[in-house]
Amino acid sequence: MNSPTLLTPGPLTTSPETKAAMLSDWGSWDSAFNELTASVCRDLVQIVNGQAEHVCIPLQGSGTFAVEAAIGTFVPRNGKVLVPDNGAYCKRIARMLGYLGREAIVLAHDEQAPADPARIDAALASDPGITHVAQVHCETGTGILNPLAQIAAVVAKHGRGLIVDAMSSYGAIPMDARNLAFDALIAASGKCLEGVPGMGFVIGRRSALERAGGNSRSLAMDLLDQWQYMQKTGQWRFTPPTHVVAALRAAIDQYQAQGGQPARLARYSENCTALVGGMRKLGFETFLPDSVQAPIIVTFHAPPDPAYDFGEFYRRVRDRGFILYPGKLTSVDTFRVGCIGAIDAATMRQAVAAIADVLREMGVRRTR
Ligand SMILES: *Cc1c(COP(=O)(O)O)cnc(C)c1O
């Protein structure tokens, strides 16, 4: 097997159709490519029912580039951003704010607890200077799902702007711009839409975007400039990730043919159930309680057995065709297994069987 199954939060396992879509070359000036971009952007807005007030601004690069561009474009230079923090991707946003010279207020949470709408409410009430809240939806560092609808309602009640990092949830977890107030919602080609990595996109409120002139300190990351240029010419500013866009077009076609968001959530939920059930049978413990676990990526405690070593475990599982992911927690030893990508519950059961074989081989007896 030369192409392993990726059980990671991206890049993901892609379908043969998505891979095949990358076998042509596209000219960035060509009208066929411009139509491809326009159709992808149209669908990306529609997936969250944002046609009335939102537009799609695609951006070259990985998801982080689009998050940083969204913050740098939508938050004024003298803005102040509240960051409810329950994991690594929240901390990444706080770091970005430092680089961008925007004031950050970090609201620290336990990593096993969802972001608390009541604490966000209190923070906004006590500091009228906070202009925006930057919220990670599914915190991929642990796999926890934050209560986006309640948080959006609190932010709207206070009349502040909401920026959502929906990177690992967009397309799989329900979100509807008609009843979810946000200025910017960010995701990328290579997550739950199951495209290949290389392009982020921002679903931005048009009125907020139009007020964003002069905010960005970076030309390449200025989403207003990117959007205006695209409106005028149909083209990307700077070299577009042509093959990534073509693969995303194919991935969205499959997404829609398979039943869209409800079907994607159902498949990922089955994957997650098969994974967690199988791993618990082997004695593994999940880091999160089931009530807050998103069916996207699962954090497991590392076996406390002296025979266990993640590097060795990883290599042996990889030799059986599955790529696992290291943990992202500083305080506890963990590893992660993704449930997303062009994989199904049978794949997850095979992965659990491979893990069981490897534990036996390594002489790991205690998994908890
Ligand atoms: C994947 C991901 C990102 C982007 O990470 P990249 O490494 O830049 O692709 C941002 N936020 C969340 C929650 C993610 O899962």
The ligand as a Tripos MOL2 file, in Angstrom:
@<TRIPOS>MOLECULE
LIG
   15    15     1     0     0
SMALL
NO_CHARGES

@<TRIPOS>ATOM
      1 C1         -6.5980   22.8160   10.7440 C.3       1 LIG1
      2 C2         -7.0120   23.9640   11.5930 C.ar      1 LIG1
      3 C3         -6.5200   25.2650   11.3720 C.ar      1 LIG1
      4 C4         -5.5250   25.5690   10.2920 C.3       1 LIG1
      5 O1         -4.3500   24.9140   10.4410 O.3       1 LIG1
      6 P1         -3.3300   24.8100    9.2200 P.3       1 LIG1
      7 O2         -2.2300   23.9880    9.7700 O.co2     1 LIG1
      8 O3         -2.9390   26.1810    8.8610 O.co2     1 LIG1
      9 O4         -4.0860   24.1460    8.1160 O.co2     1 LIG1
     10 C5         -7.0050   26.2850   12.1500 C.ar      1 LIG1
     11 N1         -7.9100   26.0600   13.1200 N.ar      1 LIG1
     12 C6         -8.4130   24.8460   13.3520 C.ar      1 LIG1
     13 C7         -9.4320   24.6860   14.4260 C.3       1 LIG1
     14 C8         -7.9730   23.7510   12.6080 C.ar      1 LIG1
     15 O5         -8.4700   22.5270   12.8340 O.3       1 LIG1
@<TRIPOS>BOND
     1     1     2 1
     2     2     3 ar
     3     2    14 ar
     4     3     4 1
     5     3    10 ar
     6     4     5 1
     7     5     6 1
     8     6     7 2
     9     6     8 1
    10     6     9 1
    11    10    11 ar
    12    11    12 ar
    13    12    13 1
    14    12    14 ar
    15    14    15 1
@<TRIPOS>SUBSTRUCTURE
     1 LIG1         1 GROUP 0 **** ****
